[in-house]
Amino acid sequence: MIKSLIPNSVKTRLKKIQLMSDYFYDFKRFKKYSGLNLSEKREAQLKARITAQYHVVEKGMTLPKTRLGYGVGVINQLLSNLEKFDKYNYEKNCTEYKSAVATLQSYVDYHLVKEYNVDWLIPKLDKFQMKKDSIGGIIEYTREEIEEKSKDRFSVFSQSRHSVRHYSDTPINPQKIKNAVKVAQKSPSVCNRQSSRVYYTFEKEIIKKALSYQSGNRGFGSSANCLLVVTSDIRSFNGRNERNQSFIDGGIFTMSLLYGLHEEMLGACPLNWSTTAKRDLEIKKHLNIPEYENIILMISVGNLPDKINIAKSNRLGTEEIYKELRFR
Ligand SMILES: Cc1cc2nc3c(=O)[nH]c(=O)nc-3n(C[C@H](O)[C@H](O)[C@H](O)COP(=O)(O)O)c2cc1C
């Protein structure tokens, strides 16, 4: 009865305050647990940083025109982070450490084959004294190999999808993109609200301009023949409990879209939209994307070239991520 006596305007104001307090809960947890501050001894955050850094090194070897000797800055940061494993006595027999060392080794081998001098790095690597593993670096594929696997059952099909950062310059059949979007539309979404939207362009000039706002496509983005921007409409959600739902529905939708593109034998690379509010507003203005949509990410797309290098992007062991629920 009391509830019914409260005027709607007051109820709305109360809801806004509650929403703020829940966002504050998100803020506090992110501030406390993310890798914002790596000066302290924090193992999980250090491993994540190492993974991101060795990934930059491995993806450099998959670009259409790799600049030999690239990445000295990030390699030095990576080396210094790997040294922290000694300093803090962390277990080195872990996926992140081993993959990073293997990727650096692969970087050295890649340059040696091309007779490019990387003598500065070899003695630094020797220090890590790992047995040579093949879990980092790149894999060379032909288009036919990818095509064959993409027709197999889902467990093989999904393993044969990779982020592709090298495209042929032939134009894409627009129907293929539409087919992939149709696949993505079968993704589950909360109460079937289907908040996801896909913006597309095949125009090189627009692709170039849009990608100038994104950090992560250097060396390959401009060679894409199609750019997709996946968004999720915030207007589909209600209340504090659904404040992050658009990112979840948008993420699930995106994964299906990537599989749809793979089925169409298109090379695609998801591109983060981890950005500032200022940049988010700027791009929305230029691309005519309404403020009420969250940009989930961009995807660069192109036809596969005959031969392609793919970043291995080694995964954690299943036992490392699969945990039995316990109730206290
Ligand atoms: C949300 C998201 C953002 C990503 N952003 C970038 C990016 O900006 N640049 C890039 O080259 N790759 C990006 N990737 C691709 C990842 O590096 C890649 O998915 C990961 O290394 C696993 O490799 P795989 O996709 O080949 O299996 C992104 C992936 C996701 C899911």
The ligand as a Tripos MOL2 file, in Angstrom:
@<TRIPOS>MOLECULE
LIG
   31    33     1     0     0
SMALL
NO_CHARGES

@<TRIPOS>ATOM
      1 C1         36.2790   -8.2230  -28.2010 C.3       1 LIG1
      2 C2         37.5060   -8.5500  -28.9920 C.ar      1 LIG1
      3 C3         38.3390   -7.5250  -29.3950 C.ar      1 LIG1
      4 C4         39.4680   -7.7960  -30.1740 C.ar      1 LIG1
      5 N1         40.2310   -6.7670  -30.6160 N.ar      1 LIG1
      6 C5         41.2640   -6.9940  -31.4540 C.ar      1 LIG1
      7 C6         41.9850   -5.9100  -32.0200 C.ar      1 LIG1
      8 O1         41.7190   -4.7490  -31.7440 O.2       1 LIG1
      9 N2         42.9730   -6.2050  -32.8950 N.ar      1 LIG1
     10 C7         43.2950   -7.4810  -33.2330 C.ar      1 LIG1
     11 O2         44.1980   -7.6740  -34.0520 O.2       1 LIG1
     12 N3         42.6230   -8.5400  -32.7110 N.ar      1 LIG1
     13 C8         41.6150   -8.3260  -31.8350 C.ar      1 LIG1
     14 N4         40.8770   -9.3640  -31.3350 N.ar      1 LIG1
     15 C9         41.2050  -10.7290  -31.7290 C.3       1 LIG1
     16 C10        41.9060  -11.4950  -30.6310 C.3       1 LIG1
     17 O3         43.2420  -11.1030  -30.5710 O.3       1 LIG1
     18 C11        41.7660  -12.9930  -30.9080 C.3       1 LIG1
     19 O4         40.3940  -13.3200  -30.8880 O.3       1 LIG1
     20 C12        42.4730  -13.8610  -29.8960 C.3       1 LIG1
     21 O5         43.8610  -13.6750  -29.9650 O.3       1 LIG1
     22 C13        42.1550  -15.3320  -30.1230 C.3       1 LIG1
     23 O6         42.5660  -15.7230  -31.4040 O.3       1 LIG1
     24 P1         41.5790  -16.3420  -32.4920 P.3       1 LIG1
     25 O7         40.4390  -15.3820  -32.6820 O.co2     1 LIG1
     26 O8         42.4180  -16.4700  -33.7420 O.co2     1 LIG1
     27 O9         41.1040  -17.6570  -31.9920 O.co2     1 LIG1
     28 C14        39.7860   -9.1290  -30.5200 C.ar      1 LIG1
     29 C15        38.9310  -10.1590  -30.0880 C.ar      1 LIG1
     30 C16        37.8180   -9.8790  -29.3440 C.ar      1 LIG1
     31 C17        36.9070  -10.9950  -28.9180 C.3       1 LIG1
@<TRIPOS>BOND
     1     1     2 1
     2     2     3 ar
     3     2    30 ar
     4     3     4 ar
     5     4     5 ar
     6     4    28 ar
     7     5     6 ar
     8     6     7 ar
     9     6    13 1
    10     7     8 2
    11     7     9 ar
    12     9    10 ar
    13    10    11 2
    14    10    12 ar
    15    12    13 ar
    16    13    14 ar
    17    14    15 1
    18    14    28 ar
    19    15    16 1
    20    16    17 1
    21    16    18 1
    22    18    19 1
    23    18    20 1
    24    20    21 1
    25    20    22 1
    26    22    23 1
    27    23    24 1
    28    24    25 2
    29    24    26 1
    30    24    27 1
    31    28    29 ar
    32    29    30 ar
    33    30    31 1
@<TRIPOS>SUBSTRUCTURE
     1 LIG1         1 GROUP 0 **** ****
